[in-house]
Amino acid sequence: MASMGKQGSVWPKWQIALAVGTPLAIGLAYWYLRSCKYSKNEKPKNKDSEKKKESNAIGAEGDQEGTVSQDPYEKAKSYKNKGNRFFKDGKYEKAIDCYTEAIEICPPSKINDMATFYQNRAAASENLRNYEEVIEDCSRAIELNKTYIKALLRRAKAYEATNKHWESFEDLTAVCILENFQNMNTLQTTDRVLKTLSKAKAKELVNTQPKELPSKHFITNYFISFCDDPVLKEVLEYKKQEGKDPSKLRGYELVIHLLAEEQYEEVIPACTDEIERNGERLAEALLVRGTFNLLKCDMEATKSDLTRLVEMKEANVKLRVNALIKIGALKVQYEQMENALKDFDEAIKLDPNNADVYLHRGQVRN
């Protein structure tokens, strides 16, 4: 959401969650590397080739006569080399067949070579957008070589493509540690994934956190952050009056009293009273209740009240403009930037001299 006053965002807990989450992820990744339990502890599984290649079709590497080597390790490397040629030609399925042959016949003692074969097969699967197979093969490679940066990066990319952003962030954090945070490309990728993860966590917090009002100090500063709020002006005028008897007040008149006395917990019921009896100050009551629902993070209730007010063509323009600003700010929070700008533009058409609109629109464009 756009900034809501000098005290900061309406959602200060998000920043706390992310500040805690980032070092936690780094610690997790480091622990995984140190304990050699970074990947799932499964045994490597071989994939059967759909089209089994004849072993005699490939000569051993460096065999001038083209004869077939009987050494499994040399044969495995030959399959890998042939797979590389298929890969360069864009024949990824054939490349996968060759890498599979290499994996099946390679001696288990050749750990680093086996890791390479799995990683190469993952690269071919990546080009076919078979991301689950990419993740599986990269995991096999990492089990064999715990510090295999290329496999970690490829698995991170596949995790990101399948919306597993936390897993992607863990892999990228591990790579950053292995590279001593010196590779700018990796750092930028990590930053991008972290932002995506942050937005997802922020939305989760909005949907799960209790619907409670923030502190009185926050609410007061939120209201005074608007330069042209007609409700606030009415509250300030009310404070100048003497001999007030709140016991005789109800509906919106009581709302003004409660706002002046900072008795914020009772504001929504007083607004509801005015709205349900369709009182003369219905528009004002909708604006105030919508605003307090916004402060409580009750987004559906906020949208309902403020949209109803905006559609009341007979309502005071200042009230409708204030509602449009808050609806636009709500849409910003849900990354509906274009729709938010439309709301701000509509508010400007209604009241071209309203400074609050330009402030919120400017924050979105920045």
C-alpha positions as CSV (number, residue, x, y, z in Angstrom):
1,M,0.0,0.0,0.0
2,A,1.1,3.5,-0.5
3,S,2.7,5.2,2.5
4,M,0.1,6.1,5.1
5,G,1.8,8.9,7.0
6,K,4.9,9.7,8.9
7,Q,4.8,6.6,11.0
8,G,5.3,4.3,8.0
9,S,3.3,1.6,6.3
10,V,0.0,0.3,7.4
11,W,1.6,-3.1,7.6
12,P,4.7,-2.7,9.8
13,K,4.7,-6.4,10.7
14,W,5.6,-7.4,7.2
15,Q,9.0,-5.7,7.4
16,I,9.6,-7.5,10.7
17,A,8.7,-10.8,9.2
18,L,11.0,-10.3,6.2
19,A,13.8,-9.0,8.4
20,V,13.7,-12.2,10.4
21,G,13.2,-14.4,7.4
22,T,16.2,-13.3,5.4
23,P,18.9,-14.2,8.0
24,L,17.0,-17.3,8.9
25,A,17.2,-18.5,5.3
26,I,20.9,-17.8,5.1
27,G,21.5,-19.7,8.3
28,L,19.5,-22.6,7.0
29,A,21.4,-22.7,3.8
30,Y,24.7,-22.5,5.6
31,W,23.7,-25.3,8.0
32,Y,22.7,-27.5,5.1
33,L,26.1,-27.1,3.4
34,R,28.0,-27.7,6.7
35,S,26.0,-30.8,7.6
36,C,26.0,-32.2,4.0
37,K,22.2,-32.5,4.2
38,Y,21.4,-29.8,1.8
39,S,19.3,-32.0,-0.5
40,K,16.8,-34.7,0.0
41,N,18.4,-37.8,1.3
42,E,17.2,-40.1,-1.5
43,K,19.2,-42.6,-3.5
44,P,19.9,-41.6,-7.1
45,K,17.5,-43.2,-9.5
46,N,18.3,-44.0,-13.1
47,K,15.9,-43.2,-15.9
48,D,15.2,-45.8,-18.6
49,S,15.8,-44.5,-22.0
50,E,12.7,-44.6,-24.2
51,K,15.0,-45.4,-27.1
52,K,17.9,-47.6,-26.0
53,K,21.1,-46.7,-27.9
54,E,23.3,-49.4,-29.2
55,S,26.6,-49.4,-27.2
56,N,28.5,-50.3,-30.4
57,A,27.4,-47.1,-32.0
58,I,29.8,-45.0,-29.9
59,G,33.5,-45.5,-30.0
60,A,35.6,-44.8,-26.9
61,E,37.0,-41.2,-26.6
62,G,40.3,-41.0,-28.3
63,D,39.9,-44.4,-30.0
64,Q,41.5,-43.9,-33.5
65,E,40.2,-47.1,-34.9
66,G,36.6,-46.4,-33.9
67,T,36.5,-49.7,-32.0
68,V,34.3,-50.0,-29.0
69,S,35.8,-49.7,-25.5
70,Q,34.8,-52.2,-22.9
71,D,35.7,-49.9,-20.0
72,P,32.4,-48.8,-18.5
73,Y,33.9,-45.4,-17.5
74,E,35.2,-44.6,-20.9
75,K,31.8,-45.7,-22.5
76,A,30.0,-43.5,-20.0
77,K,32.1,-40.5,-21.0
78,S,31.5,-41.3,-24.7
79,Y,27.8,-41.2,-24.2
80,K,28.1,-38.0,-22.3
81,N,30.1,-36.5,-25.2
82,K,27.6,-37.6,-27.7
83,G,24.8,-36.2,-25.5
84,N,26.7,-32.8,-25.5
85,R,26.7,-32.8,-29.3
86,F,23.0,-33.5,-29.4
87,F,22.5,-30.8,-26.8
88,K,24.3,-28.2,-28.9
89,D,22.2,-29.1,-31.9
90,G,19.0,-28.6,-29.9
91,K,18.1,-32.3,-29.9
92,Y,17.4,-32.4,-26.2
93,E,15.4,-35.6,-26.1
94,K,18.3,-37.5,-27.8
95,A,20.7,-35.8,-25.4
96,I,18.7,-37.0,-22.5
97,D,18.9,-40.6,-23.8
98,C,22.7,-40.4,-24.0
99,Y,23.1,-38.9,-20.6
100,T,20.8,-41.6,-19.2
101,E,23.1,-44.3,-20.8
102,A,26.1,-42.6,-19.2
103,I,24.4,-42.7,-15.8
104,E,23.4,-46.3,-16.1
105,I,26.9,-47.6,-17.0
106,C,29.1,-45.2,-15.1
107,P,31.0,-46.9,-12.1
108,P,29.5,-45.6,-8.8
109,S,33.0,-44.7,-7.7
110,K,33.2,-41.9,-10.3
111,I,31.1,-39.5,-8.1
112,N,32.0,-36.2,-9.8
113,D,31.4,-37.6,-13.3
114,M,28.1,-39.0,-12.2
115,A,27.1,-35.6,-10.8
116,T,28.0,-34.0,-14.1
117,F,25.8,-36.5,-16.0
118,Y,22.8,-35.8,-13.8
119,Q,23.4,-32.0,-14.2
120,N,23.7,-32.3,-18.0
121,R,20.5,-34.3,-18.2
122,A,18.8,-31.6,-16.0
123,A,20.0,-28.9,-18.5
124,A,18.4,-30.8,-21.4
125,S,15.2,-31.2,-19.4
126,E,15.2,-27.5,-18.6
127,N,15.1,-26.7,-22.3
128,L,12.1,-28.9,-22.6
129,R,10.5,-27.1,-19.6
130,N,10.3,-30.4,-17.7
131,Y,11.0,-28.6,-14.4
132,E,10.2,-31.4,-12.0
133,E,12.7,-33.6,-13.8
134,V,15.2,-30.7,-13.6
135,I,14.7,-30.5,-9.8
136,E,15.0,-34.3,-9.5
137,D,18.3,-34.6,-11.5
138,C,19.8,-31.5,-9.9
139,S,19.0,-33.0,-6.5
140,R,20.9,-36.2,-7.5
141,A,23.8,-34.1,-8.6
142,I,23.9,-32.1,-5.4
143,E,23.8,-35.3,-3.3
144,L,26.9,-36.4,-5.1
145,N,28.6,-33.0,-5.0
146,K,27.4,-30.9,-2.1
147,T,29.0,-27.7,-3.5
148,Y,28.0,-28.1,-7.2
149,I,27.1,-24.4,-7.9
150,K,25.8,-25.1,-11.5
151,A,23.3,-27.7,-10.2
152,L,22.3,-25.4,-7.3
153,L,21.6,-22.6,-9.7
154,R,19.7,-24.7,-12.1
155,R,17.5,-26.2,-9.4
156,A,16.9,-22.7,-8.0
157,K,15.7,-21.6,-11.4
158,A,13.4,-24.7,-11.7
159,Y,12.0,-24.0,-8.2
160,E,11.2,-20.4,-9.2
161,A,9.5,-21.6,-12.4
162,T,7.3,-23.9,-10.3
163,N,6.5,-21.1,-7.8
164,K,8.5,-22.8,-5.0
165,H,10.1,-19.5,-4.1
166,W,11.3,-20.4,-0.6
167,E,13.2,-23.5,-1.9
168,S,14.7,-21.3,-4.7
169,F,15.8,-18.7,-2.2
170,E,17.5,-21.4,-0.1
171,D,19.5,-22.7,-3.1
172,L,20.4,-19.2,-4.2
173,T,21.5,-18.3,-0.6
174,A,23.8,-21.4,-0.6
175,V,25.3,-20.3,-3.9
176,C,25.9,-16.8,-2.6
177,I,27.8,-18.3,0.4
178,L,29.9,-20.6,-1.9
179,E,30.7,-17.6,-4.1
180,N,31.5,-15.4,-1.1
181,F,28.8,-13.0,-2.3
182,Q,31.0,-11.8,-5.2
183,N,28.8,-12.8,-8.1
184,M,26.6,-9.9,-9.0
185,N,24.3,-12.0,-11.3
186,T,23.6,-14.4,-8.4
187,L,23.0,-11.6,-6.0
188,Q,20.5,-9.9,-8.4
189,T,18.7,-13.2,-8.9
190,T,18.5,-13.7,-5.2
191,D,17.1,-10.3,-4.7
192,R,14.4,-10.9,-7.3
193,V,13.3,-14.1,-5.7
194,L,13.4,-12.6,-2.3
195,K,11.1,-9.8,-3.4
196,T,8.7,-12.3,-4.9
197,L,8.8,-14.3,-1.7
198,S,8.3,-11.2,0.4
199,K,5.2,-10.2,-1.5
200,A,3.7,-13.7,-1.1
201,K,4.4,-13.6,2.6
202,A,3.0,-10.2,2.9
203,K,-0.3,-11.3,1.3
204,E,-0.4,-14.3,3.6
205,L,0.0,-12.0,6.6
206,V,-2.9,-9.8,5.4
207,N,-5.1,-12.8,5.0
208,T,-4.2,-14.5,8.3
209,Q,-3.5,-11.8,10.8
210,P,-6.2,-10.9,13.4
211,K,-8.5,-8.1,12.4
212,E,-7.4,-5.6,15.1
213,L,-6.9,-1.9,15.1
214,P,-3.3,-0.6,15.4
215,S,-2.3,1.7,18.2
216,K,-4.1,5.0,19.0
217,H,-0.9,6.9,18.0
218,F,-0.8,5.2,14.6
219,I,-4.5,5.9,13.9
220,T,-4.2,9.5,14.9
221,N,-1.2,10.0,12.7
222,Y,-2.9,8.2,9.8
223,F,-5.8,10.6,9.8
224,I,-3.6,13.7,10.0
225,S,-1.5,12.5,7.1
226,F,-4.3,13.6,4.8
227,C,-4.3,17.3,4.1
228,D,-7.9,17.5,2.7
229,D,-9.9,15.0,4.8
230,P,-13.4,16.5,5.5
231,V,-14.0,14.2,8.5
232,L,-10.8,15.3,10.2
233,K,-11.7,18.9,9.7
234,E,-15.1,18.2,11.4
235,V,-13.3,16.5,14.3
236,L,-11.1,19.5,14.8
237,E,-14.1,21.9,14.8
238,Y,-15.8,19.6,17.4
239,K,-12.8,19.8,19.7
240,K,-13.3,23.6,19.9
241,Q,-16.8,23.3,21.3
242,E,-17.6,23.5,25.0
243,G,-20.2,21.9,27.2
244,K,-20.5,18.7,25.0
245,D,-22.8,16.0,26.3
246,P,-21.9,12.7,24.6
247,S,-24.7,10.8,26.3
248,K,-27.2,12.4,23.9
249,L,-25.2,11.6,20.8
250,R,-25.8,8.7,18.4
251,G,-24.8,7.7,14.9
252,Y,-22.4,9.9,13.1
253,E,-22.6,12.7,15.7
254,L,-21.3,10.1,18.2
255,V,-18.6,9.0,15.6
256,I,-17.2,12.6,15.6
257,H,-17.1,12.6,19.4
258,L,-15.4,9.3,19.6
259,L,-12.8,10.4,17.0
260,A,-12.1,13.6,19.0
261,E,-11.7,11.6,22.2
262,E,-9.6,8.9,20.5
263,Q,-12.0,6.2,21.6
264,Y,-11.3,4.3,18.4
265,E,-12.6,0.9,19.4
266,E,-16.2,2.2,19.5
267,V,-16.1,4.0,16.2
268,I,-17.2,1.2,13.9
269,P,-20.4,0.3,15.9
270,A,-21.4,4.0,15.9
271,C,-20.8,4.2,12.1
272,T,-22.9,1.0,11.6
273,D,-25.7,2.6,13.5
274,E,-25.8,5.6,11.2
275,I,-25.5,3.3,8.1
276,E,-28.2,0.9,9.1
277,R,-30.8,3.6,9.7
278,N,-29.7,5.3,6.5
279,G,-29.0,8.5,8.4
280,E,-28.4,12.0,6.9
281,R,-24.6,11.4,7.4
282,L,-24.6,8.1,5.6
283,A,-21.7,9.0,3.3
284,E,-19.5,10.2,6.1
285,A,-20.2,7.1,8.1
286,L,-19.3,4.9,5.1
287,L,-16.0,6.7,4.8
288,V,-15.1,6.4,8.4
289,R,-16.1,2.8,8.7
290,G,-14.3,1.9,5.5
291,T,-11.2,3.7,6.8
292,F,-11.3,1.8,10.1
293,N,-11.8,-1.5,8.3
294,L,-8.7,-0.6,6.3
295,L,-6.7,0.0,9.4
296,K,-7.9,-3.4,10.7
297,C,-6.8,-5.0,7.4
298,D,-10.3,-6.2,6.7
299,M,-10.0,-5.7,3.0
300,E,-13.4,-7.0,1.8
301,A,-15.2,-4.7,4.3
302,T,-13.1,-1.8,3.3
303,K,-13.8,-2.3,-0.4
304,S,-17.5,-2.7,0.2
305,D,-17.9,0.6,2.2
306,L,-15.7,2.8,0.1
307,T,-17.0,1.5,-3.2
308,R,-20.6,2.2,-2.1
309,L,-19.6,5.7,-1.2
310,V,-17.8,6.4,-4.5
311,E,-21.0,5.3,-6.3
312,M,-23.1,7.9,-4.4
313,K,-23.0,10.7,-6.9
314,E,-24.9,13.0,-4.6
315,A,-22.3,12.7,-1.9
316,N,-19.8,15.4,-1.1
317,V,-16.9,15.4,-3.6
318,K,-14.3,15.6,-0.9
319,L,-15.7,12.4,0.7
320,R,-15.7,10.5,-2.6
321,V,-12.2,11.6,-3.5
322,N,-10.9,10.5,-0.1
323,A,-12.6,7.1,-0.6
324,L,-11.0,6.8,-4.1
325,I,-7.6,7.5,-2.7
326,K,-8.0,4.7,-0.1
327,I,-9.4,2.3,-2.7
328,G,-6.4,3.1,-5.0
329,A,-4.0,2.5,-2.1
330,L,-5.7,-0.8,-1.4
331,K,-5.2,-1.9,-5.0
332,V,-1.5,-0.9,-4.8
333,Q,-1.1,-3.4,-2.0
334,Y,-2.5,-6.1,-4.2
335,E,-0.2,-5.0,-7.0
336,Q,-3.1,-3.8,-9.2
337,M,-1.1,-0.8,-10.2
338,E,-3.0,0.1,-13.4
339,N,-6.3,0.0,-11.6
340,A,-5.0,2.0,-8.7
341,L,-3.8,4.7,-11.1
342,K,-7.2,4.8,-12.7
343,D,-8.7,5.5,-9.2
344,F,-6.2,8.3,-8.6
345,D,-7.0,9.8,-12.0
346,E,-10.7,9.7,-11.4
347,A,-10.1,11.4,-8.0
348,I,-8.2,14.2,-9.8
349,K,-11.0,14.7,-12.3
350,L,-13.4,15.2,-9.3
351,D,-11.0,17.4,-7.3
352,P,-8.0,18.7,-9.3
353,N,-6.7,20.7,-6.4
354,N,-6.6,17.8,-3.9
355,A,-3.0,17.4,-2.8
356,D,-3.6,14.0,-1.2
357,V,-4.3,12.4,-4.6
358,Y,-1.1,13.7,-6.2
359,L,0.9,12.5,-3.2
360,H,-0.4,8.9,-3.4
361,R,-0.2,8.7,-7.2
362,G,3.3,10.0,-7.1
363,Q,4.3,7.3,-4.7
364,V,3.0,4.6,-7.1
365,R,4.8,6.0,-10.0
366,N,8.1,6.2,-8.1
